Amino acid sequence: MKILIHGGRLINPASGLDQPGDLAIAAGRIVAVGQVSADFAPNKTIDATGCIVAPGLIDLAVRLREPGHEHEGMLASELAAAVAGGITSLVCLPDTEPVLDEPGLVAMLKFRAEKLHQSRVFPLGALTRSLQGETLTEMLELTQAGCIGFSQAEVPVLNTQILQRALAYAGTYGYSVWLRAQDGHLGQGVMASGPLATRLGLSGVPVAAETIALHTIFELLRATGNQAPPRARVHLCRISSAQGVALVREAKAQGLPVTCDVSINSLHLIDNDIGYFDSRMRLNPPLRQQRDRDALRAGLADGTIDALVSDHTPVSDDAKALPFAQAEAGATGLELLLSLACKWSQDSGINLARALATLTTGPAQVLGSSLGTLQASVGQLVVGGVADVCVFDPLASWMVRPDALRSHGKHTPFGGYELPTRVRATVVGGHMAYNASESAAGSAATQSTTTGSGASAAA
């Protein structure tokens, strides 16, 4: 299929491109950027007047809820939400049920995702069997099945020797290990430690839960530095504190092979937003104080933090309709990621291209060689590269109405917020995965049919 995206403002953070122009797509590849040959005959033309044409977004932290939690989310609904948010590639966590610790489960997940022809799905395999932190998984077999790295999701490895062996093995074979830095004993609370947690009578998670875990990870990496196998590459998931940002900055300065990300929740919200025990704010990691949020914003701006993620975690109504301490942690985020990145850009005076880099080139660099043949072009607009494209209107605004979200999970701390930016079209591998005008027309037709049926029945 040939697609022409006409009249937009092309932004490619990887090369610094920022200019008006057209984009031509054929056979799943970008064939022209800026000037398009007059003899190019598209099957479909997208009018991008007044819109930004950018690389497809990459989200490094998504729970698809399959297999095992279909009541909270289904593969089809979550991938539909992803493309509606401009996300063309996503990394899914292994804490499904059963856990992604068997090659067959990984292969099945990838097969089902590919059949839907929406966002690309890159699974993380479990680092240990059943995420119990006792026995390492068969990393080679999981990699061959399609895993791009290994993670414990939210479950810390309590046995430091097991973690050391995991890092050593991963370093030997060039695998990456994705860890959320949280001490398994100190991280048992339900909100960030501080005066507010004390007043609300809720158990707190101190900053030390994050910093102790970071020190442990960094010391293990240093310990393997002079050994024959290279150090493992470690990606630190959802940093949440000012001290955590400082430690990551220092580790990078020392040359340790670490990258990190931050969630949209931690970037915009603080513990005071919990208000009167609002369970929508029950999140992992917990929301911290304003000084932490300021440090996270600064770290994302200066590149200490490599990527901004949605931390998409669909939660059922029953699991959220509980007292704050008992409510399940998590919030939907796929459809909010781009808008909240643009809001951060506006609030902080950050260049739009820099904000887009945290959703495109930054995540692509984290994935690195695990992208295989896609490595050279994912997260970029380059001739010959894979045609993953997001077209969005930067001047549009929208009200977050949870019931209108495509995700099966409707719970978000941003419900009722007015946010900037609307996605108009998403192209994945040259395939039109989402078109806002067609989606709106379909919804209107469905509503008209339903109204007509009701009127007929009433008659």
N, C-alpha and C positions, 0 to 999 in steps of 0.2 A: 504494500500500500504506500502511495506517495502522499505526503502531507506537507502543505505550505503554511507556515505560521507567519502571518503578514503584519507589518506595521508596528511591531512591538519595540520595546527597549531591551536590548540584549545585555544581560549581565552574566559574566563568567568569572567568578571570584578567583579561580585558579590562575587565569592569565591576566587579570586586570581589565578585561574587556568590559566596556560600559558605553554603549552607543546604540542609536536607533538602527534597525535593519530587519531583514527577513531571515527565516530559518527554513531550510528544506530538508525533508526526511524521505528516504527511500530504502526499501528492503531492511528496515530496522536500524538503519544507520543515518547519521547526520551527513548530508552531502554538500551543504553550503551554509555558511554562517556570514550574515551581513548582506552580501550581494548574491542574488539567485539568478541563474541563467534564464533568459527569456523563453527558452524552449523547454523549461521544466513544466511538465503537465501534471499537476496534483489531482489525486482522487478526492481530496478534501482540503479545504482552506479554512484556517482559523484566523479570524480578524482579531488581532492583538492590539488594536489601537488603544492607547492609554494604559496598556498593561506591561508588566515585566515578563520577559521570557528568560527563565533561569534553568540551570540543571535541575533534574529531579532531586527531591530531598531524600536524605538518608537518615533513618531513625535507628539508633543503636540500642534501644531498650523498649521492647514491646512484648506483651503477653497476649498470645492469640487464643488462649483458653482451650485449645484442642491439642491433644486428646484429654478428656476427663472432666472438663469444667464447662460443658456446652451450655449449661444454664446461665453462665455468666458472659459467654461470648462464643461465637462460632467463626470458623475460618472465613467463610464468605462475608459475613457482616463486618468483621474487623479489617479485612483487606479492602472492602468497599469504602470503609471509613478512611483507610490509609490513602487511597488514590484521590478521594475527595479532599484530603488535606495536602495534596501535592507530593506525597511520599511515594517514591518509586522503588525504594529498597529499604528493607527493615531487618533488624536482627531480633530473633525471638529467643526468649529465655527457656531454660530446660526444666523449670519446675511445673511441668504438666503432670497428668496422672493417667498412665504411669509416666515416670520421669524419663526424659530423653537420654537414657543410658544404654540403649540397644540400637544397633545399626538399622534394624528393620523399622523401628518407630521413626527414626530420622528420615529414612527413604520414603516412607509413607507420607509423612508430613510434607516433604518437598514435592512429591508427586501430586498430592491434592492441591497444593498451592499453585503449581504450574498449570494445572487444568483450569484454574479460575482466570488466568491471563490478566492478573492485576499486579500488585506490587511483587517484586522479587523478595523471596524469603530466605534469609541466611540463618540457619539454626545454630545455637550454641549447644554443645553436648554437655552432659553432666560431668563435672570433674571427678566426682566419686560416686560409687554405686548408690543409687537411691538418694543421693545428696546427704548421705549419713556421715560423711567425713572419715570413713574407715578404710575403704578399699578403692584404689584408683580404677577408673574405667579403662576400657580398651580404646585408648585415644586414636591409635592408627585406624582401627576399623570404623570408628565414628567419623574420622576425617574422610575416609574413603566414601562413607555414606552421604557426606555433604556438610558436616559440621565445620564451622570456620574458627572455632575456638572452644574453650571449656570454662564452665562457670559453676558456681554453687548457688546462683541466684541470691536469695536473701539468707541462705543458711551458711554461717561461718564454719570453717574447719577448726575445731577446737584443738586437735592434735597438731602441734607445730611441726612435728617430724613428718607427718603425712603431707602437709603443705610444702615442706622443703623437698620431699621426694617428687611431688607433683611438678614443682617449678623446675627441678633438675631434669625430669623426663621431658617436659615440654620444651625446655631449652635445647635438649639433644636433637629433637626432631623439628624444631622451628615452629612449634605451636604457640598460640597466644593463650594466656590465662586471664579471665575476666573476673575480678573480685570486687565485692562491695566491702569497703573497709569498715568493719564493725566487730568489736570484741564480742565474743559469744556470751560472756557473762554480764558485762556492763550494758549491753544493748538490749536488755529485756523490757525496757519501759515502753510507754505508749506515746509520749511526747518529749520534746527537748527539755532537759533540765533547766531550771531557772525559776525566777520569782513567780511567773505565771503558773507553772506546773505545781508549785507549792500551794498557791492560792486555790487552784482547782482541785487539789488533792489527787493528782494523777502521777503515776510513776514516771520518772524522768530518765532520759538517755543522755548522759553527759558527753561533752565534746571529746573527753578522753576515750570514749568507746571507739571513736573514729581515729584519733591520733595514735593510740596504742597499736591498733591494727595496721596503720600505715607504717609505723616504725618497724613492726615485725616483718612486713612485706619487704621493706627496703633493706633491712639487715639480711634477710634471706637472699635477696638479689646480690647484695655486696659479697656475701659469703661464697657465692658461686662464680664471682667475677674472675678469679684466677685459675679456675678449673678448665679442663679441656673443652667440654661442651659450652657453647655460648649461653649467656643468660637468657632466660625466658622473657618474652615480651609480656608485660602485665598491663592490662587496661583496668583502671580504677573506676568503678561504676558509681555515679551519683554522689559525688563529693558534696558535703553539706555544711562545712564550717570554715570560718576564716583561718583557723589554725591548720586545717586540712589543706587548704589552698597554699598556704605558706610552705608546708612540708613538701607538697608536690612540686612547687616551684624550685625548692632547694634540690630535690632529687633529680629533676631535669637538668639543673645547672651542673650537677655532678656526673651527668652522662648516663644515669640509669635509664633502661629502656621502658619507660612508663608513659602512658597517656591517661587521660581521664575525661569524664563528662559530668554534666550537671543537669538536673531535671528542670522542666519549666515551672514546676511547683516551687522549688527552692529558689528559683531566680526571681519570682514575683511575690511570694507570700512569706509571712513571718508567723511566729507563734501566736501573736495577738489576734491573728485572723481566725483562730479557733473559736473566738467569741464564747458563746454560751454552749460549750460542748458540741460544736457542729461536727458531726461524724464525717462530713464531706472532706474535712481537713485532716482526717486520720490517714496518715501517709507514712511510707517508708522510703527514704529516711524522714524523720520527723522535721517539721518546720522549726527553724531556729530563729535567733534574734536578728534585729535589723543590721547589726554590724556584720553578721555572717552573710546576710543577703548582699550587702554592699561589697564585701570581699569576693563573693562568687561572681557578681557582675563585673568587677574589675578584673578578676582572673580570666573570665571568658573573653573580655575585651582585649587583654594583652596576650592571649594565646596560651597562658598556663593551662587553662581548661580547653581541651581540644574540640569538644562537641556539646551541643545542646540537644537533649533528648526529651521525648514525651513522657517516658516512664509509664506508658499506657498499660493500665491494669483494670479491666472491666470487673465490676463487683455487682453482685445481685442486689435487688432491693432488700431482701430478707437479711443479707449480711451487713447492710449499712443501717438498717432500721433497728439498731441496738444502741445501748449506752456507749459513749465514746470509747471507753477502755475495751469493750467487747467487740466493737465493730471491726469488720475486716478492713485492713489498710489497702489503699489504692484508689485510683481515679482514672477516668478515661482521658485521653490526651491526643490521639492521632490527628483529629480534625482541628486542634487548637495550636499545634506546634508552630506552624508558620506565622499565624497571627500573633502569638505571644513572643516570637522572636522579633517580629516587626515592632511590637509594643516596646520591648526592651530597647530596640534601636532608637525609637522615638524618645523614650524616657531618658535614655543615657546620652543622647547625642552621638550615637554610634553610626558610622557610615552603613548604608543598607547592604553594600557588597560585603562588608565585614560580618554583618549579621547573617547573611546568606552563607558565608564561608563556614560558619559553625554548624550548618545543616547540610553542607555539600562536601567541600574539599577536606574539611576537618575530619568528619566521619570516614571519608574515603581513605584518608591516610591512616586512620586507626585500623581499618580493615586490611589495608596493604595487600600483601601477596595472597591473602586468603580469597581475594576476588578473582584470582586466576586470570583468564583472558580479558576480564572486564576491568582489570586494575588500571590500565592506562587511560580509561575514558569515563568511568562512573564518577559522577559528581562534577562533570565538566561539559561544556559545549565546544566540541572540537570536530572538525571535518574527519570523517572516518570512524568517529566514536559512536558508541551505542546511543540510540535515540531515546534517552530518558529525559523528559522535559516537563517543567512546571510553568504554566502561564497563570499569572495572578494580577489582580487589580489592586495596586497599593493604596488607592484613594477610597476604595469601598470600605464600609464598616458593617458590622453585623452584631446582633444581640445573641449571646450564647443561650439558646433554649435547649436544655438537655433532651427533651422529648424529640427534638428535631434532628439530633445527632444520629448518624448512620450506625455507629457502634452499638453493639448489644448492651454495653454498659452505659448507663445514663448519668452516673454520678460524677460530678466535677466540682471542684471548689470555685470554678469560674462561672458557674451558672448565674445568669443575669448581667454579666459584664458586657459592655460594648467594646468590641475589639476591632482593630484595623485589619484590612487586607482580606480579600476573598479569592479563592482559587477558581479560575475560569475553565482550565483544561489541564489534564495530566496525560502525558504520553509515556508509555512504558515499552521499550524495545520496538518503537515504531507503531505500536498498537494504541489506539485511542481508548485509554482506560477510564477516563472521566471527562465529561463535557457538561458544564454547569447548565448551559442553555437547554441541552437535550434532557438533562435530569429534571429541570424545572418543568419542561413541557410534558414529560412523562408523569410527573406528580400531578400536574393540572388535569391531564387526561384521566388519571385514575380517580381524582376527586370528582370530576364531572360525571364519570360513569357511576360512581358510588351514589352521588346525589340523584342522578337520573333513576337508578334502581330503586332508591328510597321513595322517590316521587311516584314511580310506577306502582310500587307495592302499596303506597298510601291510597292511590287512586283505586 
